[in-house]
């Protein structure tokens, strides 16, 4: 949880030094010593009646014995092993531009964690510009982060839903929101996220693409690692480089290559590769 504590620290320092005083020269932040994650009460959370069609490509649900589901199990295992070596509990799933399959990857990965590790998983619809995750799993018009933000005094648990009968929960985006940065940069959201981190074993966030929005950068300040989805023939190399350069503190843990032409299985083409060790050390 070091990243979110650091985000709260930065917010408080910025509040205390409106004249632009360098953060490292500011006095210690005493309030952080009293910020303790309060687990979210999930007992009253409603269950979703999930309707997933075969066309959705949610292979972790529709075809658990198929090659695609096996690939996601391999990815989940890699990530589980990785967090034995480093802090990795919250994961951002993003792409350089739209239409690269990041939402599909995020949902399949979250389902895989819940089904095969028994972990308590929270899937967050973090793209408030264009929320499509909820419709992908067959639910419509559910309130979420946008409504929680507008309510001001509401508990975040009011907007969390149980995903069927597996240990998977969903925090939808709700309605689209014009300025998600107001939410993502707020101490209120950081503190709410801190409570969620204390409740779940994994938090998977499906973010907006790196370009043209700032959202992925703001999410990356709060989360432990980033999984980048790259779709062959969709992501321009120039856009990919520009998007990664826009991240303040790049903490890339892996890349998913989607629709790769060198796959032996064109109906579900998927490849995962770890970053080189030297790149991980620099992240």
N, C-alpha and C positions, 0 to 999 in steps of 0.2 A: 504493500500500500504506500510505498515511498513516493510514488509519483503524485498521488492525490493529496498527500500531506504537503508535498512541495507546492502543489497548485494552490492549496489553501494558504500556505505561508506567503506565496507570491501575491495573492489577492490582498491579504492583510497588509503586507508591506507597501503595496501600491496605494492602498487606502490611507496609510499613515504618512506617505511621502508624496503628496500631490505635486510638489515642486520638481519632481523628477530625480530626487536623491537616489544614488545608486543603491540597489537592493542590498548588496553585501555590506554597505556602510550603515544600514539601518539597525536599530536596536533589536534584540531578540524578541520573538513573538510569543508572549506568555500564553496566549489563548490556545495555542496548539497543544499545550500540555493537557488541556482539559477536553480536547476533541477525541472522544472515544466512540468507535462505531457502535451504534445501537442496532442490533439485528431487526429486520423487518418482520412483522407478524404476518405469516402466510396462511393462518388457519381459516380466515374468512374469504380467501381469494377464490373467485368462481372458476369453474373449469370451462374450457372452450370446447364447443362441438366442431372439431376440425374436419373440413371437407377437402381432401387433396385428390386431384385427378391425376391420371397417368401422364397427361401432357405437362404437368408441372415440373417434371424431372426431379422431384424430391425422392431420390432413390433410397435414401436412408429409411423412408417410410414405405414407399411403394414396392421396392425391389431389394429387400434387405440381404438376399442371398446373391445378388448380382455383382458384377465387376465394379460398378460405380460405388456401391455401398462399401465394398471391400477397400477401395481406394480411400474413402473417407475414414474408415477404421484405421488405416495405415497413417493417415495424417493426424488423427486424434492421438494415436500412440506416440508419434514423433513429438507432438506438443506436450504430452504428459511427461515423456522422458526429459524434454528440454527444461521443464520447470523443476525437475530434481536438481538442476544445476544453477538455476537463476529464478528470480521472482517473476512469475508468469501466471496470473490469475484472471486478469482482464485483457481481452484481446480485441483489437480493432480490425475489422475486415473492410478493405477499401480497394479502389482501383484508380487508375489514372484518369479515365473518362467514363462516361456512362456506357451501358450495354456490354459490359465485360463479364457479367455473371456473378458479381460479388454477393448479391442478396441470396442467390441460389446456393453459393458456397457457404455462407453464414448459417443458413437454416439447416442444411445437411450436416454441417459440422456440429451445430448445437444438438440436433437430434441424436447424432452418433455418440457424443459425450454422455447424454442422458441415458441412452439405451444400453450402452456397453460398459460404462464405468460405474454406473449408479450414482454419478455426481449430481448434485443439485445445480442446475444450469439456468441462467437467465439470458434470454435472447432479447436484445434491445434494438428496436427500430430507430436507429440513430440518424437516418436521413430525413430531416424535418422539411426539407425543400420539396421532396418528391417521395412521400411514403408509399411503398408498394409491397412491403413485406407482408402486411396483414392480408391483403387481397391474394397474395400468392398461396397462403394456407387456407383460403376460403372464408375469411371473416371480413366483415364490412362495418364501417361506422362505429368502431370502438374508440372510446376515449383513451387518451394516453398522455404523453409528455406535455403536449401543447395545453391541454385542459388543466393538467396539474399546475403548470406555470401560471395560468390565468387565475386559478383558484386561490393562489397565494398561501393560504393556511392549510391546505389539504395535505394528507400523508401520501407519499408516493405509492404505498401499498394499495391504495384505492384504485390504481390504474394498472395493476399487475394481474395477469390471468394465467391459470394453469393450462398447460398444453396437453390435453387428453389425460392419460393415466400414467405417463412416464414422468420422471422428476425434471420436467422442463417447464419453465415459466416464460411468459412474454410480457414485455413492456412496450406497447405500441407507441408510435409517434403521435397518434391522434390526427387531428387536422393538420394540413400543411402550415408552415410557419415562415413568415417572410424573413425574419432576422434571428435564426437559431443562435447566432453568436451571443445574443443577449442572455440566453439560457446557459450556454456552454461555458461562458466566462463568469458566471455568477457563483458566489459562495454558497448560496442556497442549493444549487444543483450539485456542487461538489460535496456538500455535506450529505445530501440525499444519496448520492452515489456511494459515499463512504459506508452508509448503512447497508446498502445492497451488497457491497463487497464483504461485509461481515456476515451476510446471510447465505450467499451462494458460493459453491466451489469454483465455478467458472462463470464469467460474464462475457458474452460474445456480442459485440456491437457492430451492426451493419450501418456503416457511415455513408455519407455522400461521397462522390468521387473526389480525388485530390484537386481536380480542376473542373469548373472555374471557381469553386467555393473554398472558403477558409475552414469549413467545418472539420475536415479530417485533421487538420493541424491542431485545432482546439481539442478534439477528442484525444489526440495523441499525447497531449499534456497531462491527461487524466488517467490514461491506461498504460498497462505494463508493456505491451508489444503490439506490433502491426503485422498483419498478414495481407500481402498485396496480391490481388488477382489481376492477371494479365491475359487478355484474350487475343489470340493470334489473329492478325488481320484487322483488328479494331483499334488497338492502342498505338498511336504514333510514337515512335521513339522520342521525338522531341518533346511531346506532351508528357511522357513518362518521366523524363529527366527533369522537366520543369516542375512537375508535381512533387517529386521527391525533394527537390531543392527548396520547396516552399515549407517543408516540415522543419520546425525549429530544432527539435532534438530527435532525429530519426532513430527509431528503435525497431527496425525491421527484423522479424524473426524467421520469415520465410516467404516464398513466392509460389502461388498456384498458377500454373500455365494452363489456360482453358482453351479447348478446341484446338489442340496441337495436331498438326497434320502428320506428325511422325508416330501417332498412336496406332496401335494394332487394332483398336476398337473404336471406329469412327462414330458409333452411336452414342458413346459417352467417353469423350477424349479428355484425359485429365492427367496431369503430371505435377509432382511436387518436388521441389528442390530446396535444400537448406542453403543459407548464405555461406560464403566462404568464411572461415574462422576469423580472418583478419577484419572482415567487414563487421562481423558481430562485435568484435572488440571495440570498434570505433563507434558503434551505435550508442 
